[in-house]
Amino acid sequence: MTQTYISHDDAIGLISWEKAIEALRKGHLRPRAEVADIFLGPSDATLLNRAAYIEGLGYSVKAVTVMRDNATRDLPTTQGAMMVFEPHDGRLRAMIDSRLVTKIKTVSDSLLGAKLLARPESKRVLIMGAGVIARALVQAYLEVFPGVEKIAIWARRPAQAHQIVDDFCNAGREIVVAHDLASSVAAADIISSATMARTPVIKGEWISAGTHVDLIGAFKADMREADDALMAKGAIFVDSRDTTLHHIGELTIPLAAGVISEADVKAEFYDLIGRDHPGRTSDDQITIFKNGGGAHLDLMIGDYIIKAVGDSA
């Protein structure tokens, strides 16, 4: 069934995190994607265009504005839409609210990274941030990681973390506010950071052996969440070298400083999924995953959303 426009509210109740993650896994078994990004505007008010082509899956273009100060205006930080086109004749399959695509893509990207790289017995998750992505991360970890016993939420504004905790009070597992960041980082098996930080908020000296660190927030060359000490001591993985290595401050800044080299990026999803790369090599290894959220992932998730909506009709 062809859809003209799929809104967030049309589809969010139809989404399974497990199935979204599986859509990303299967997408990486297809031929390698072609991607291109365009950034326009100042650092605090950016227009981001992301386009992708995957043989057999089709084409997509997502255009969004990212306005840092919109929280003070009671507006979403990110707004826009994505068009998905048929692979053979170029027909428009659907236009999808970017808020829906970005949320499902971003969280599924990180959860797939955690499934591939975190220790299977991980029980304690720290989520940094208290926005839309942080809230969705709580939902996804509860669904996808049944062995997780405790989720802690840290935010610069503690009231926001308290609100998330209150909203998940009936989740059946321990969900708490993290008051001290250093001790919360040290206690976590998995850290998922979804902040808008431009300077590091996670210090390598805090990280315990065996921790999996998921870095979501940085999406531009002047943004990072992890300090040099963490990047130097962990095994680094990315969702895509093409969309992270020379584009995002999380990697470009320590690369330019000589803290890490390109060879320190061990693997991307195409390696971990299609080429039997081992990923984590020991229980004590610190794994670092940079979630770059490339346009090809948008296309994989867009295809899943269209099918989920169509199957419900």
Beta strands, then each sheet from edge to edge (+ up, - down):
strand 1: 5-6
strand 2: 34-40
strand 3: 45-54
strand 4: 58-67
strand 5: 78-85
strand 6: 92-97
strand 7: 124-128
strand 8: 150-154
strand 9: 174-177
strand 10: 190-193
strand 11: 212-215
strand 12: 235-238
strand 13: 265-267
strand 14: 287-290
sheet 1: 1+ 6+ 5- 4+ 3- 2+
sheet 2: 9+ 8+ 7+ 10+ 11+ 14+ 12+ 13+
end
